[in-house]
Amino acid sequence: MRKPIIAGNWKMNNTASEGVELVKALKPLVKDAKCEVVVCVPAIDIPAVKKAIHGSKIRLGAQNVHFAEKGAYTGEISANMLKEYGVQYVIIGHSERRAYFGETDETVNKRTLAALNAGLTPIVCIGESLEERESGLTQKVLDRQIAADFAGVEDLSKLVIAYEPIWAIGTGKTATDEQANEAIAYIRKRCKKLYPGKNAGRMRIQYGGSMNAKNCKGLMAQPEIDGGLIGGASLKPADFAAIVHFDK
Ligand code: PEP
């Protein structure tokens, strides 16, 4: 059994005080959650949000991590720095970081290994662009990302993959339930083949891309989909809580 995980990606939204207000509103709404509930917040919000979620079901996540333990990397944050603040999850390789900040499969792999090494759970984002999907290249892109991003990972069940077709992120265009399920089934099959004996069967794979209070039920009913990475809808407590309660 893979426990579903619903994670919010606030991106560059919410000052610390706004973030505190959001989680204060969210806490009572998710107190009976059966799945794992995570908020991935801007780094500077971490201390305040950590305090605000105390005693609740909400777990804390970050949106990026550097791969070095320490050193001359101005502006970066290490896995141990996150860990010391009670951060448990970290998004790695989001398509926005790949598109705007030069993230490559190689750096995604290094960050993933560093996060695992520090005891954090990486939420590693993979997925194809619209052009790649329309050219029939989805599986080829996933193959490349799977081979590069997870190289050297000893136990795949210690990370979460977010399958995020880039064309569905922030666009309001969701993959159909079947498209999402099919891609996620492929990712798992490929991981099993490429990394035998590394627990690919127990690894959780989320869908991400315009998941909302309405479409979450259909997506989450698919057998291969173990959760969601939620952008826009995670900024509204009632909408995010509705996704957390996808099974109601
Ligand atoms: C995301 O940024 O990971 C995401 C899925 O965003 P949205 O839900 O807004 O499409």
Residues whose N, C-alpha, C, O or C-beta is under 5 A from the ligand:
A	BS01	PEP	N9 A168 I169 G170 T171 G208 G209 S210 M211 L229 I230 G231 G232
